[in-house]
Amino acid sequence: MVASADRRESFGVDSSLFHHRKSKTGANKQGKDANKGKQSSDVAVYTISVVGGYENQGYKRDDLQSGDGGLAKPPLGSMADGDGDDDQSKGKFKMSPKEKWRILKNVSTISLAFMVQFTAFQGTANLQSSINAREGLGTVSLSAIYAALVLSCIFVPTFLIKRLTVKWTLCLSMLCYIPYIGAQFYPRFYTLVPAGVLVGLGAAPMWAAKATYLTQTGAVYAKLTDQQVDGIVVRFFGFFFLAWQTAELWGNLISSLVLSSGAHGGGIGDNSTMLSEEELRLCGSNFCVMGNHAIDNLERPPDSEIFEISTIYLTCIVLATIIIALFLDPLSRYGEKQRRADSQELSGIQLLSATAYQLKKPYQQLLIPITIWIGMEQAFIGADFTQAYVSCALGIPSVGYVMICFGVVNAICSLLFGTIMKYIGRLPLMVLGFVVHSILIWILIVWRPHPNNPKLFFTISGLWGVGDAVWQTQMSGIYGTLFRRNKEAAFSNYRLWESAGFVVAYAYSTHLCARKKLYVMGVVLFVGFVGYIIVEIRHSVKARRLKRLADDPKSEPLPDETVNETDDEKDDIDDEIIVTHL
């Protein structure tokens, strides 16, 4: 689930980087043309001015915000209106309001491509612990993906995007998934593990490029439609993740239909009826990877069925790349070249320094355990639950069907939680996630899976999707809210610790029995949630102090308010988009 690696979003690209500001010239124009106010919007022309770039200032010290050699807002004169040939040199692009439909087409294109891409990857990843169970080959290859992803997040995205542009970075990164799917034809440690490393290296720039594209086009769309930039960017990401989440459904449906129609199995539970009660006792929390090879349900399906599934998935990867190459407009249409020219490229060492400096912040330290938990819970549902519970008791052909339930519920809840969060706040949703997963961990410890009760498998899978939707929708928002000045460094930490959770879960997967894994996960969840509660309390207290200071500007800030992690008023130094109505 590099996804999550990705879900999540956005590898530090900040939807709040874009600040609304109408140019004085534009205002004057509007005043002079007031008597022409009924002019059709389809005839109107907009000048879009893009200044800034895909860069990170996170490694700058917080106390260097302006002056003293620190960060300073670019002068407004550099963004003054211009005419004629000078427009493009100043980062201005004229376009009609009808351009908004083209932007929506591009958002739909990139969403469709990722859905097709992860139809293949998610379907393959969910089967790894079952079809490549010998010596833990499947989980080792998944661990290699996320270990490589940790390094890739830090060193690769900016470097690759600067040289290939966003569109072609997407194409190249998607092709990196082909060797991993192809290795299913000949699964060995020396084929699957290197292919997994390649997936990890390609995943980070792919997700960063996607986030950059949606953020930039969202900002332009907001200016064309005269709406809040933050709201449009969040809406674009919400639509993207709704489409992306359905990949879980399609990928698992393909694998289940192929495996169920073959000689290896039929409907749910049909191929598990021959298991004795003694064998079924070895499933669930009693399952140990190294000691359960004799269970018939864990027998690898025929190679012909694996090859058929892999061929379909390979076709999906190629199709996704073609969709991006042929139907996605280059981001240069919306100012990418100017952004790249204005930006200062960061080396991997600089981003590593920013990531390390971010760890000094108390909020970041307190959020590390819950971020690790997010990686661990995704790894558990995708590898341990599918192997120890579903494959062991119901058979490998049932894995896809059960995971479809997880994907569908996850997608619906992600959309729902993102909507209701503004009405009930973040804390009630986080409590919901904690309660749901705590109860599920306890159930999985005491429950003995049996093929006579297939509905329980779907119920647990769906409820796990509810909890996962909470973490995915809320944690990205927490990072974006608390670390608004150092977003790239903050999201680099998010990816780092989430990927660490994946790596740890996959690393001990073959050495610990399911019961011990659940104990470890319970401890991490509890510690992580306590850390989150502390963050919420401190953030609430700080917000009240800031409100008090705003109400009484003459009052002096308390000593511990000299460094304010959530205050980004001084950070209006990033991309500005100016629209002049002509």
Secondary structure as UniProt FT lines:
FT   HELIX           2..5
FT   TURN            6..7
FT   TURN            11..12
FT   HELIX           15..17
FT   STRAND          19..20
FT   HELIX           24..32
FT   HELIX           34..36
FT   TURN            37..38
FT   TURN            41..43
FT   STRAND          46..51
FT   TURN            58..59
FT   TURN            62..63
FT   TURN            68..69
FT   HELIX           76..79
FT   TURN            84..85
FT   HELIX           86..89
FT   TURN            90..91
FT   STRAND          92..95
FT   TURN            97..98
FT   HELIX           99..131
FT   HELIX           134..136
FT   HELIX           137..155
FT   HELIX           157..175
FT   TURN            176..177
FT   HELIX           178..182
FT   HELIX           183..185
FT   HELIX           189..225
FT   HELIX           229..261
FT   TURN            263..264
FT   TURN            268..271
FT   TURN            273..274
FT   HELIX           277..280
FT   TURN            281..282
FT   HELIX           284..286
FT   HELIX           289..291
FT   TURN            293..294
FT   HELIX           296..298
FT   HELIX           303..327
FT   HELIX           331..334
FT   HELIX           336..342
FT   HELIX           348..358
FT   TURN            359..360
FT   HELIX           362..379
FT   HELIX           380..391
FT   HELIX           392..393
FT   HELIX           396..398
FT   HELIX           399..424
FT   HELIX           426..446
FT   TURN            451..452
FT   HELIX           454..482
FT   TURN            483..485
FT   HELIX           487..507
FT   TURN            508..511
FT   HELIX           514..551
FT   TURN            553..554
FT   HELIX           559..561
FT   TURN            565..566
FT   HELIX           569..571
FT   TURN            572..573
FT   STRAND          576..581
//
